[in-house]
Amino acid sequence: MPTKPRRRAAFLRACLLLLALTALSGCIREEEMRLVYAQRCASCHGPGGQGDGPIAKALSAKVPDFRHTVDNLDVFEIRRIIKKGKGIMPAFEPALEKYQIQDMVRMVRVLSMEGRDLEWWEKFEPLVWAHCSVPWQYVYDYDAAGKDNRS
């Protein structure tokens, strides 16, 4: 039977391995998040989320700047718009997985920080990053059975 220090060391190694795997999966998810944004959103919303994508000028409605979106809508409203669409924006719920929709909510929030003054960053940055660091593809398993009432 292993001694207590050996069990503790094995436990610590297992925790470090789990932490490293989580960090690596976050890096991969970050790349996937940016790729989905580039494929599905940037042509209208632009690379910086300011509504200045190459297609935006040809649209009949003005594409919103994410800085105004975040100022006026909460996370649940942003998620609903991405899922269900609004105005000329199509619904992405059938095309994207739930965790990808959450990644796009994250992109809206991350891109909305661009060009903000220091006071805004000091107030909101911890909240944005705390929300963004959640591994949503695992969290959304609870939602598969229809338990997500915030749609």
Phi and psi in radians as a Rosetta constraint file:
Dihedral C 1 N 2 CA 2 C 2 CIRCULARHARMONIC -1.119 0.35
Dihedral N 2 CA 2 C 2 N 3 CIRCULARHARMONIC 2.592 0.35
Dihedral C 2 N 3 CA 3 C 3 CIRCULARHARMONIC -1.335 0.35
Dihedral N 3 CA 3 C 3 N 4 CIRCULARHARMONIC 2.868 0.35
Dihedral C 3 N 4 CA 4 C 4 CIRCULARHARMONIC -1.025 0.35
Dihedral N 4 CA 4 C 4 N 5 CIRCULARHARMONIC -0.783 0.35
Dihedral C 4 N 5 CA 5 C 5 CIRCULARHARMONIC -1.080 0.35
Dihedral N 5 CA 5 C 5 N 6 CIRCULARHARMONIC -0.631 0.35
Dihedral C 5 N 6 CA 6 C 6 CIRCULARHARMONIC -1.171 0.35
Dihedral N 6 CA 6 C 6 N 7 CIRCULARHARMONIC -0.723 0.35
Dihedral C 6 N 7 CA 7 C 7 CIRCULARHARMONIC -1.116 0.35
Dihedral N 7 CA 7 C 7 N 8 CIRCULARHARMONIC -0.711 0.35
Dihedral C 7 N 8 CA 8 C 8 CIRCULARHARMONIC -1.124 0.35
Dihedral N 8 CA 8 C 8 N 9 CIRCULARHARMONIC -0.738 0.35
Dihedral C 8 N 9 CA 9 C 9 CIRCULARHARMONIC -1.121 0.35
Dihedral N 9 CA 9 C 9 N 10 CIRCULARHARMONIC -0.727 0.35
Dihedral C 9 N 10 CA 10 C 10 CIRCULARHARMONIC -1.119 0.35
Dihedral N 10 CA 10 C 10 N 11 CIRCULARHARMONIC -0.703 0.35
Dihedral C 10 N 11 CA 11 C 11 CIRCULARHARMONIC -1.100 0.35
Dihedral N 11 CA 11 C 11 N 12 CIRCULARHARMONIC -0.772 0.35
Dihedral C 11 N 12 CA 12 C 12 CIRCULARHARMONIC -1.098 0.35
Dihedral N 12 CA 12 C 12 N 13 CIRCULARHARMONIC -0.722 0.35
Dihedral C 12 N 13 CA 13 C 13 CIRCULARHARMONIC -1.078 0.35
Dihedral N 13 CA 13 C 13 N 14 CIRCULARHARMONIC -0.740 0.35
Dihedral C 13 N 14 CA 14 C 14 CIRCULARHARMONIC -1.107 0.35
Dihedral N 14 CA 14 C 14 N 15 CIRCULARHARMONIC -0.708 0.35
Dihedral C 14 N 15 CA 15 C 15 CIRCULARHARMONIC -1.131 0.35
Dihedral N 15 CA 15 C 15 N 16 CIRCULARHARMONIC -0.732 0.35
Dihedral C 15 N 16 CA 16 C 16 CIRCULARHARMONIC -1.123 0.35
Dihedral N 16 CA 16 C 16 N 17 CIRCULARHARMONIC -0.704 0.35
Dihedral C 16 N 17 CA 17 C 17 CIRCULARHARMONIC -1.106 0.35
Dihedral N 17 CA 17 C 17 N 18 CIRCULARHARMONIC -0.776 0.35
Dihedral C 17 N 18 CA 18 C 18 CIRCULARHARMONIC -1.091 0.35
Dihedral N 18 CA 18 C 18 N 19 CIRCULARHARMONIC -0.728 0.35
Dihedral C 18 N 19 CA 19 C 19 CIRCULARHARMONIC -1.099 0.35
Dihedral N 19 CA 19 C 19 N 20 CIRCULARHARMONIC -0.751 0.35
Dihedral C 19 N 20 CA 20 C 20 CIRCULARHARMONIC -1.116 0.35
Dihedral N 20 CA 20 C 20 N 21 CIRCULARHARMONIC -0.742 0.35
Dihedral C 20 N 21 CA 21 C 21 CIRCULARHARMONIC -1.128 0.35
Dihedral N 21 CA 21 C 21 N 22 CIRCULARHARMONIC -0.679 0.35
Dihedral C 21 N 22 CA 22 C 22 CIRCULARHARMONIC -1.115 0.35
Dihedral N 22 CA 22 C 22 N 23 CIRCULARHARMONIC -0.759 0.35
Dihedral C 22 N 23 CA 23 C 23 CIRCULARHARMONIC -1.107 0.35
Dihedral N 23 CA 23 C 23 N 24 CIRCULARHARMONIC -0.738 0.35
Dihedral C 23 N 24 CA 24 C 24 CIRCULARHARMONIC -1.128 0.35
Dihedral N 24 CA 24 C 24 N 25 CIRCULARHARMONIC -0.718 0.35
Dihedral C 24 N 25 CA 25 C 25 CIRCULARHARMONIC -1.158 0.35
Dihedral N 25 CA 25 C 25 N 26 CIRCULARHARMONIC -0.554 0.35
Dihedral C 25 N 26 CA 26 C 26 CIRCULARHARMONIC -1.111 0.35
Dihedral N 26 CA 26 C 26 N 27 CIRCULARHARMONIC -0.702 0.35
Dihedral C 26 N 27 CA 27 C 27 CIRCULARHARMONIC -1.118 0.35
Dihedral N 27 CA 27 C 27 N 28 CIRCULARHARMONIC -0.720 0.35
Dihedral C 27 N 28 CA 28 C 28 CIRCULARHARMONIC -1.162 0.35
Dihedral N 28 CA 28 C 28 N 29 CIRCULARHARMONIC -0.747 0.35
Dihedral C 28 N 29 CA 29 C 29 CIRCULARHARMONIC -1.111 0.35
Dihedral N 29 CA 29 C 29 N 30 CIRCULARHARMONIC -0.646 0.35
Dihedral C 29 N 30 CA 30 C 30 CIRCULARHARMONIC -1.046 0.35
Dihedral N 30 CA 30 C 30 N 31 CIRCULARHARMONIC -0.766 0.35
Dihedral C 30 N 31 CA 31 C 31 CIRCULARHARMONIC -1.124 0.35
Dihedral N 31 CA 31 C 31 N 32 CIRCULARHARMONIC -0.758 0.35
Dihedral C 31 N 32 CA 32 C 32 CIRCULARHARMONIC -1.109 0.35
Dihedral N 32 CA 32 C 32 N 33 CIRCULARHARMONIC -0.716 0.35
Dihedral C 32 N 33 CA 33 C 33 CIRCULARHARMONIC -1.047 0.35
Dihedral N 33 CA 33 C 33 N 34 CIRCULARHARMONIC -0.811 0.35
Dihedral C 33 N 34 CA 34 C 34 CIRCULARHARMONIC -1.177 0.35
Dihedral N 34 CA 34 C 34 N 35 CIRCULARHARMONIC -0.609 0.35
Dihedral C 34 N 35 CA 35 C 35 CIRCULARHARMONIC -1.158 0.35
Dihedral N 35 CA 35 C 35 N 36 CIRCULARHARMONIC -0.793 0.35
Dihedral C 35 N 36 CA 36 C 36 CIRCULARHARMONIC -1.074 0.35
Dihedral N 36 CA 36 C 36 N 37 CIRCULARHARMONIC -0.738 0.35
Dihedral C 36 N 37 CA 37 C 37 CIRCULARHARMONIC -1.062 0.35
Dihedral N 37 CA 37 C 37 N 38 CIRCULARHARMONIC -0.796 0.35
Dihedral C 37 N 38 CA 38 C 38 CIRCULARHARMONIC -1.081 0.35
Dihedral N 38 CA 38 C 38 N 39 CIRCULARHARMONIC -0.689 0.35
Dihedral C 38 N 39 CA 39 C 39 CIRCULARHARMONIC -1.325 0.35
Dihedral N 39 CA 39 C 39 N 40 CIRCULARHARMONIC -0.676 0.35
Dihedral C 39 N 40 CA 40 C 40 CIRCULARHARMONIC -1.842 0.35
Dihedral N 40 CA 40 C 40 N 41 CIRCULARHARMONIC -0.415 0.35
Dihedral C 40 N 41 CA 41 C 41 CIRCULARHARMONIC -2.146 0.35
Dihedral N 41 CA 41 C 41 N 42 CIRCULARHARMONIC -0.636 0.35
Dihedral C 41 N 42 CA 42 C 42 CIRCULARHARMONIC -1.098 0.35
Dihedral N 42 CA 42 C 42 N 43 CIRCULARHARMONIC -0.489 0.35
Dihedral C 42 N 43 CA 43 C 43 CIRCULARHARMONIC -1.118 0.35
Dihedral N 43 CA 43 C 43 N 44 CIRCULARHARMONIC -0.503 0.35
Dihedral C 43 N 44 CA 44 C 44 CIRCULARHARMONIC -1.757 0.35
Dihedral N 44 CA 44 C 44 N 45 CIRCULARHARMONIC -0.853 0.35
Dihedral C 44 N 45 CA 45 C 45 CIRCULARHARMONIC -1.418 0.35
Dihedral N 45 CA 45 C 45 N 46 CIRCULARHARMONIC -0.271 0.35
Dihedral C 45 N 46 CA 46 C 46 CIRCULARHARMONIC 1.477 0.35
Dihedral N 46 CA 46 C 46 N 47 CIRCULARHARMONIC 2.836 0.35
Dihedral C 46 N 47 CA 47 C 47 CIRCULARHARMONIC -1.139 0.35
Dihedral N 47 CA 47 C 47 N 48 CIRCULARHARMONIC -0.464 0.35
Dihedral C 47 N 48 CA 48 C 48 CIRCULARHARMONIC -1.833 0.35
Dihedral N 48 CA 48 C 48 N 49 CIRCULARHARMONIC 0.122 0.35
Dihedral C 48 N 49 CA 49 C 49 CIRCULARHARMONIC 1.266 0.35
Dihedral N 49 CA 49 C 49 N 50 CIRCULARHARMONIC 0.435 0.35
Dihedral C 49 N 50 CA 50 C 50 CIRCULARHARMONIC -1.757 0.35
Dihedral N 50 CA 50 C 50 N 51 CIRCULARHARMONIC 0.215 0.35
Dihedral C 50 N 51 CA 51 C 51 CIRCULARHARMONIC 1.317 0.35
Dihedral N 51 CA 51 C 51 N 52 CIRCULARHARMONIC 0.418 0.35
Dihedral C 51 N 52 CA 52 C 52 CIRCULARHARMONIC -2.075 0.35
Dihedral N 52 CA 52 C 52 N 53 CIRCULARHARMONIC 0.580 0.35
Dihedral C 52 N 53 CA 53 C 53 CIRCULARHARMONIC -1.211 0.35
Dihedral N 53 CA 53 C 53 N 54 CIRCULARHARMONIC 2.896 0.35
Dihedral C 53 N 54 CA 54 C 54 CIRCULARHARMONIC -1.068 0.35
Dihedral N 54 CA 54 C 54 N 55 CIRCULARHARMONIC -0.479 0.35
Dihedral C 54 N 55 CA 55 C 55 CIRCULARHARMONIC -1.518 0.35
Dihedral N 55 CA 55 C 55 N 56 CIRCULARHARMONIC -0.362 0.35
Dihedral C 55 N 56 CA 56 C 56 CIRCULARHARMONIC -0.975 0.35
Dihedral N 56 CA 56 C 56 N 57 CIRCULARHARMONIC -0.668 0.35
Dihedral C 56 N 57 CA 57 C 57 CIRCULARHARMONIC -1.142 0.35
Dihedral N 57 CA 57 C 57 N 58 CIRCULARHARMONIC -0.508 0.35
Dihedral C 57 N 58 CA 58 C 58 CIRCULARHARMONIC -1.510 0.35
Dihedral N 58 CA 58 C 58 N 59 CIRCULARHARMONIC -0.134 0.35
Dihedral C 58 N 59 CA 59 C 59 CIRCULARHARMONIC -1.404 0.35
Dihedral N 59 CA 59 C 59 N 60 CIRCULARHARMONIC 2.689 0.35
Dihedral C 59 N 60 CA 60 C 60 CIRCULARHARMONIC -1.350 0.35
Dihedral N 60 CA 60 C 60 N 61 CIRCULARHARMONIC -0.296 0.35
Dihedral C 60 N 61 CA 61 C 61 CIRCULARHARMONIC -2.130 0.35
Dihedral N 61 CA 61 C 61 N 62 CIRCULARHARMONIC 2.708 0.35
Dihedral C 61 N 62 CA 62 C 62 CIRCULARHARMONIC -1.316 0.35
Dihedral N 62 CA 62 C 62 N 63 CIRCULARHARMONIC 2.315 0.35
Dihedral C 62 N 63 CA 63 C 63 CIRCULARHARMONIC -1.441 0.35
Dihedral N 63 CA 63 C 63 N 64 CIRCULARHARMONIC 2.258 0.35
Dihedral C 63 N 64 CA 64 C 64 CIRCULARHARMONIC -1.232 0.35
Dihedral N 64 CA 64 C 64 N 65 CIRCULARHARMONIC 2.617 0.35
Dihedral C 64 N 65 CA 65 C 65 CIRCULARHARMONIC -1.442 0.35
Dihedral N 65 CA 65 C 65 N 66 CIRCULARHARMONIC 2.249 0.35
Dihedral C 65 N 66 CA 66 C 66 CIRCULARHARMONIC -1.043 0.35
Dihedral N 66 CA 66 C 66 N 67 CIRCULARHARMONIC -0.464 0.35
Dihedral C 66 N 67 CA 67 C 67 CIRCULARHARMONIC -1.092 0.35
Dihedral N 67 CA 67 C 67 N 68 CIRCULARHARMONIC -0.649 0.35
Dihedral C 67 N 68 CA 68 C 68 CIRCULARHARMONIC -1.334 0.35
Dihedral N 68 CA 68 C 68 N 69 CIRCULARHARMONIC -0.604 0.35
Dihedral C 68 N 69 CA 69 C 69 CIRCULARHARMONIC -1.043 0.35
Dihedral N 69 CA 69 C 69 N 70 CIRCULARHARMONIC -0.858 0.35
Dihedral C 69 N 70 CA 70 C 70 CIRCULARHARMONIC -1.169 0.35
Dihedral N 70 CA 70 C 70 N 71 CIRCULARHARMONIC -0.584 0.35
Dihedral C 70 N 71 CA 71 C 71 CIRCULARHARMONIC -1.175 0.35
Dihedral N 71 CA 71 C 71 N 72 CIRCULARHARMONIC -0.536 0.35
Dihedral C 71 N 72 CA 72 C 72 CIRCULARHARMONIC -1.864 0.35
Dihedral N 72 CA 72 C 72 N 73 CIRCULARHARMONIC -0.278 0.35
Dihedral C 72 N 73 CA 73 C 73 CIRCULARHARMONIC -2.236 0.35
Dihedral N 73 CA 73 C 73 N 74 CIRCULARHARMONIC 2.573 0.35
Dihedral C 73 N 74 CA 74 C 74 CIRCULARHARMONIC -1.548 0.35
Dihedral N 74 CA 74 C 74 N 75 CIRCULARHARMONIC 3.073 0.35
Dihedral C 74 N 75 CA 75 C 75 CIRCULARHARMONIC -1.036 0.35
Dihedral N 75 CA 75 C 75 N 76 CIRCULARHARMONIC -0.675 0.35
Dihedral C 75 N 76 CA 76 C 76 CIRCULARHARMONIC -1.183 0.35
Dihedral N 76 CA 76 C 76 N 77 CIRCULARHARMONIC -0.668 0.35
Dihedral C 76 N 77 CA 77 C 77 CIRCULARHARMONIC -1.202 0.35
Dihedral N 77 CA 77 C 77 N 78 CIRCULARHARMONIC -0.694 0.35
Dihedral C 77 N 78 CA 78 C 78 CIRCULARHARMONIC -1.095 0.35
Dihedral N 78 CA 78 C 78 N 79 CIRCULARHARMONIC -0.779 0.35
Dihedral C 78 N 79 CA 79 C 79 CIRCULARHARMONIC -1.057 0.35
Dihedral N 79 CA 79 C 79 N 80 CIRCULARHARMONIC -0.761 0.35
Dihedral C 79 N 80 CA 80 C 80 CIRCULARHARMONIC -1.084 0.35
Dihedral N 80 CA 80 C 80 N 81 CIRCULARHARMONIC -0.722 0.35
Dihedral C 80 N 81 CA 81 C 81 CIRCULARHARMONIC -1.124 0.35
Dihedral N 81 CA 81 C 81 N 82 CIRCULARHARMONIC -0.724 0.35
Dihedral C 81 N 82 CA 82 C 82 CIRCULARHARMONIC -1.128 0.35
Dihedral N 82 CA 82 C 82 N 83 CIRCULARHARMONIC -0.752 0.35
Dihedral C 82 N 83 CA 83 C 83 CIRCULARHARMONIC -1.203 0.35
Dihedral N 83 CA 83 C 83 N 84 CIRCULARHARMONIC -0.858 0.35
Dihedral C 83 N 84 CA 84 C 84 CIRCULARHARMONIC -1.733 0.35
Dihedral N 84 CA 84 C 84 N 85 CIRCULARHARMONIC -0.268 0.35
Dihedral C 84 N 85 CA 85 C 85 CIRCULARHARMONIC 1.452 0.35
Dihedral N 85 CA 85 C 85 N 86 CIRCULARHARMONIC 2.937 0.35
Dihedral C 85 N 86 CA 86 C 86 CIRCULARHARMONIC -2.838 0.35
Dihedral N 86 CA 86 C 86 N 87 CIRCULARHARMONIC 2.286 0.35
Dihedral C 86 N 87 CA 87 C 87 CIRCULARHARMONIC 1.049 0.35
Dihedral N 87 CA 87 C 87 N 88 CIRCULARHARMONIC -2.183 0.35
Dihedral C 87 N 88 CA 88 C 88 CIRCULARHARMONIC -1.509 0.35
Dihedral N 88 CA 88 C 88 N 89 CIRCULARHARMONIC -0.097 0.35
Dihedral C 88 N 89 CA 89 C 89 CIRCULARHARMONIC -1.356 0.35
Dihedral N 89 CA 89 C 89 N 90 CIRCULARHARMONIC 2.240 0.35
Dihedral C 89 N 90 CA 90 C 90 CIRCULARHARMONIC -1.293 0.35
Dihedral N 90 CA 90 C 90 N 91 CIRCULARHARMONIC 2.824 0.35
Dihedral C 90 N 91 CA 91 C 91 CIRCULARHARMONIC -1.357 0.35
Dihedral N 91 CA 91 C 91 N 92 CIRCULARHARMONIC 2.324 0.35
Dihedral C 91 N 92 CA 92 C 92 CIRCULARHARMONIC -1.834 0.35
Dihedral N 92 CA 92 C 92 N 93 CIRCULARHARMONIC 0.011 0.35
Dihedral C 92 N 93 CA 93 C 93 CIRCULARHARMONIC -1.007 0.35
Dihedral N 93 CA 93 C 93 N 94 CIRCULARHARMONIC -0.768 0.35
Dihedral C 93 N 94 CA 94 C 94 CIRCULARHARMONIC -1.272 0.35
Dihedral N 94 CA 94 C 94 N 95 CIRCULARHARMONIC -0.427 0.35
Dihedral C 94 N 95 CA 95 C 95 CIRCULARHARMONIC -1.591 0.35
Dihedral N 95 CA 95 C 95 N 96 CIRCULARHARMONIC -0.457 0.35
Dihedral C 95 N 96 CA 96 C 96 CIRCULARHARMONIC -2.016 0.35
Dihedral N 96 CA 96 C 96 N 97 CIRCULARHARMONIC 2.574 0.35
Dihedral C 96 N 97 CA 97 C 97 CIRCULARHARMONIC -1.210 0.35
Dihedral N 97 CA 97 C 97 N 98 CIRCULARHARMONIC 2.814 0.35
Dihedral C 97 N 98 CA 98 C 98 CIRCULARHARMONIC -1.036 0.35
Dihedral N 98 CA 98 C 98 N 99 CIRCULARHARMONIC -0.720 0.35
Dihedral C 98 N 99 CA 99 C 99 CIRCULARHARMONIC -1.196 0.35
Dihedral N 99 CA 99 C 99 N 100 CIRCULARHARMONIC -0.523 0.35
Dihedral C 99 N 100 CA 100 C 100 CIRCULARHARMONIC -1.216 0.35
Dihedral N 100 CA 100 C 100 N 101 CIRCULARHARMONIC -0.635 0.35
Dihedral C 100 N 101 CA 101 C 101 CIRCULARHARMONIC -1.092 0.35
Dihedral N 101 CA 101 C 101 N 102 CIRCULARHARMONIC -0.744 0.35
Dihedral C 101 N 102 CA 102 C 102 CIRCULARHARMONIC -1.124 0.35
Dihedral N 102 CA 102 C 102 N 103 CIRCULARHARMONIC -0.639 0.35
Dihedral C 102 N 103 CA 103 C 103 CIRCULARHARMONIC -1.068 0.35
Dihedral N 103 CA 103 C 103 N 104 CIRCULARHARMONIC -0.654 0.35
Dihedral C 103 N 104 CA 104 C 104 CIRCULARHARMONIC -1.230 0.35
Dihedral N 104 CA 104 C 104 N 105 CIRCULARHARMONIC -0.578 0.35
Dihedral C 104 N 105 CA 105 C 105 CIRCULARHARMONIC -1.060 0.35
Dihedral N 105 CA 105 C 105 N 106 CIRCULARHARMONIC -0.755 0.35
Dihedral C 105 N 106 CA 106 C 106 CIRCULARHARMONIC -1.063 0.35
Dihedral N 106 CA 106 C 106 N 107 CIRCULARHARMONIC -0.764 0.35
Dihedral C 106 N 107 CA 107 C 107 CIRCULARHARMONIC -1.069 0.35
Dihedral N 107 CA 107 C 107 N 108 CIRCULARHARMONIC -0.739 0.35
Dihedral C 107 N 108 CA 108 C 108 CIRCULARHARMONIC -0.998 0.35
Dihedral N 108 CA 108 C 108 N 109 CIRCULARHARMONIC -0.804 0.35
Dihedral C 108 N 109 CA 109 C 109 CIRCULARHARMONIC -1.221 0.35
Dihedral N 109 CA 109 C 109 N 110 CIRCULARHARMONIC -0.702 0.35
Dihedral C 109 N 110 CA 110 C 110 CIRCULARHARMONIC -1.167 0.35
Dihedral N 110 CA 110 C 110 N 111 CIRCULARHARMONIC -0.834 0.35
Dihedral C 110 N 111 CA 111 C 111 CIRCULARHARMONIC -1.155 0.35
Dihedral N 111 CA 111 C 111 N 112 CIRCULARHARMONIC -0.458 0.35
Dihedral C 111 N 112 CA 112 C 112 CIRCULARHARMONIC -1.195 0.35
Dihedral N 112 CA 112 C 112 N 113 CIRCULARHARMONIC -0.303 0.35
Dihedral C 112 N 113 CA 113 C 113 CIRCULARHARMONIC -1.373 0.35
Dihedral N 113 CA 113 C 113 N 114 CIRCULARHARMONIC -0.321 0.35
Dihedral C 113 N 114 CA 114 C 114 CIRCULARHARMONIC -1.025 0.35
Dihedral N 114 CA 114 C 114 N 115 CIRCULARHARMONIC 2.310 0.35
Dihedral C 114 N 115 CA 115 C 115 CIRCULARHARMONIC 1.315 0.35
Dihedral N 115 CA 115 C 115 N 116 CIRCULARHARMONIC 0.139 0.35
Dihedral C 115 N 116 CA 116 C 116 CIRCULARHARMONIC -1.343 0.35
Dihedral N 116 CA 116 C 116 N 117 CIRCULARHARMONIC 2.633 0.35
Dihedral C 116 N 117 CA 117 C 117 CIRCULARHARMONIC -1.343 0.35
Dihedral N 117 CA 117 C 117 N 118 CIRCULARHARMONIC 2.912 0.35
Dihedral C 117 N 118 CA 118 C 118 CIRCULARHARMONIC -1.022 0.35
Dihedral N 118 CA 118 C 118 N 119 CIRCULARHARMONIC -0.667 0.35
Dihedral C 118 N 119 CA 119 C 119 CIRCULARHARMONIC -1.049 0.35
Dihedral N 119 CA 119 C 119 N 120 CIRCULARHARMONIC -0.734 0.35
Dihedral C 119 N 120 CA 120 C 120 CIRCULARHARMONIC -1.104 0.35
Dihedral N 120 CA 120 C 120 N 121 CIRCULARHARMONIC -0.795 0.35
Dihedral C 120 N 121 CA 121 C 121 CIRCULARHARMONIC -1.039 0.35
Dihedral N 121 CA 121 C 121 N 122 CIRCULARHARMONIC -0.812 0.35
Dihedral C 121 N 122 CA 122 C 122 CIRCULARHARMONIC -1.077 0.35
Dihedral N 122 CA 122 C 122 N 123 CIRCULARHARMONIC -0.588 0.35
Dihedral C 122 N 123 CA 123 C 123 CIRCULARHARMONIC -1.367 0.35
Dihedral N 123 CA 123 C 123 N 124 CIRCULARHARMONIC -0.758 0.35
Dihedral C 123 N 124 CA 124 C 124 CIRCULARHARMONIC -1.898 0.35
Dihedral N 124 CA 124 C 124 N 125 CIRCULARHARMONIC -0.380 0.35
Dihedral C 124 N 125 CA 125 C 125 CIRCULARHARMONIC -0.951 0.35
Dihedral N 125 CA 125 C 125 N 126 CIRCULARHARMONIC -0.825 0.35
Dihedral C 125 N 126 CA 126 C 126 CIRCULARHARMONIC -1.030 0.35
Dihedral N 126 CA 126 C 126 N 127 CIRCULARHARMONIC -0.657 0.35
Dihedral C 126 N 127 CA 127 C 127 CIRCULARHARMONIC -1.184 0.35
Dihedral N 127 CA 127 C 127 N 128 CIRCULARHARMONIC -0.744 0.35
Dihedral C 127 N 128 CA 128 C 128 CIRCULARHARMONIC -1.087 0.35
Dihedral N 128 CA 128 C 128 N 129 CIRCULARHARMONIC -0.846 0.35
Dihedral C 128 N 129 CA 129 C 129 CIRCULARHARMONIC -1.238 0.35
Dihedral N 129 CA 129 C 129 N 130 CIRCULARHARMONIC -0.579 0.35
Dihedral C 129 N 130 CA 130 C 130 CIRCULARHARMONIC -1.090 0.35
Dihedral N 130 CA 130 C 130 N 131 CIRCULARHARMONIC -0.758 0.35
Dihedral C 130 N 131 CA 131 C 131 CIRCULARHARMONIC -1.174 0.35
Dihedral N 131 CA 131 C 131 N 132 CIRCULARHARMONIC -0.683 0.35
Dihedral C 131 N 132 CA 132 C 132 CIRCULARHARMONIC -1.303 0.35
Dihedral N 132 CA 132 C 132 N 133 CIRCULARHARMONIC -0.376 0.35
Dihedral C 132 N 133 CA 133 C 133 CIRCULARHARMONIC -1.516 0.35
Dihedral N 133 CA 133 C 133 N 134 CIRCULARHARMONIC -0.035 0.35
Dihedral C 133 N 134 CA 134 C 134 CIRCULARHARMONIC -1.276 0.35
Dihedral N 134 CA 134 C 134 N 135 CIRCULARHARMONIC 2.307 0.35
Dihedral C 134 N 135 CA 135 C 135 CIRCULARHARMONIC -1.342 0.35
Dihedral N 135 CA 135 C 135 N 136 CIRCULARHARMONIC 1.433 0.35
Dihedral C 135 N 136 CA 136 C 136 CIRCULARHARMONIC -1.065 0.35
Dihedral N 136 CA 136 C 136 N 137 CIRCULARHARMONIC -0.477 0.35
Dihedral C 136 N 137 CA 137 C 137 CIRCULARHARMONIC -1.121 0.35
Dihedral N 137 CA 137 C 137 N 138 CIRCULARHARMONIC -0.433 0.35
Dihedral C 137 N 138 CA 138 C 138 CIRCULARHARMONIC -1.538 0.35
Dihedral N 138 CA 138 C 138 N 139 CIRCULARHARMONIC -0.668 0.35
Dihedral C 138 N 139 CA 139 C 139 CIRCULARHARMONIC -1.076 0.35
Dihedral N 139 CA 139 C 139 N 140 CIRCULARHARMONIC -0.673 0.35
Dihedral C 139 N 140 CA 140 C 140 CIRCULARHARMONIC -1.290 0.35
Dihedral N 140 CA 140 C 140 N 141 CIRCULARHARMONIC 0.020 0.35
Dihedral C 140 N 141 CA 141 C 141 CIRCULARHARMONIC -1.089 0.35
Dihedral N 141 CA 141 C 141 N 142 CIRCULARHARMONIC -0.572 0.35
Dihedral C 141 N 142 CA 142 C 142 CIRCULARHARMONIC -1.125 0.35
Dihedral N 142 CA 142 C 142 N 143 CIRCULARHARMONIC -0.467 0.35
Dihedral C 142 N 143 CA 143 C 143 CIRCULARHARMONIC -1.427 0.35
Dihedral N 143 CA 143 C 143 N 144 CIRCULARHARMONIC -0.275 0.35
Dihedral C 143 N 144 CA 144 C 144 CIRCULARHARMONIC -1.098 0.35
Dihedral N 144 CA 144 C 144 N 145 CIRCULARHARMONIC -0.505 0.35
Dihedral C 144 N 145 CA 145 C 145 CIRCULARHARMONIC -1.580 0.35
Dihedral N 145 CA 145 C 145 N 146 CIRCULARHARMONIC 0.224 0.35
Dihedral C 145 N 146 CA 146 C 146 CIRCULARHARMONIC 1.475 0.35
Dihedral N 146 CA 146 C 146 N 147 CIRCULARHARMONIC 0.352 0.35
Dihedral C 146 N 147 CA 147 C 147 CIRCULARHARMONIC -1.461 0.35
Dihedral N 147 CA 147 C 147 N 148 CIRCULARHARMONIC -0.139 0.35
Dihedral C 147 N 148 CA 148 C 148 CIRCULARHARMONIC -1.455 0.35
Dihedral N 148 CA 148 C 148 N 149 CIRCULARHARMONIC 1.811 0.35
Dihedral C 148 N 149 CA 149 C 149 CIRCULARHARMONIC -1.638 0.35
Dihedral N 149 CA 149 C 149 N 150 CIRCULARHARMONIC 0.161 0.35
Dihedral C 149 N 150 CA 150 C 150 CIRCULARHARMONIC -1.762 0.35
Dihedral N 150 CA 150 C 150 N 151 CIRCULARHARMONIC 0.261 0.35
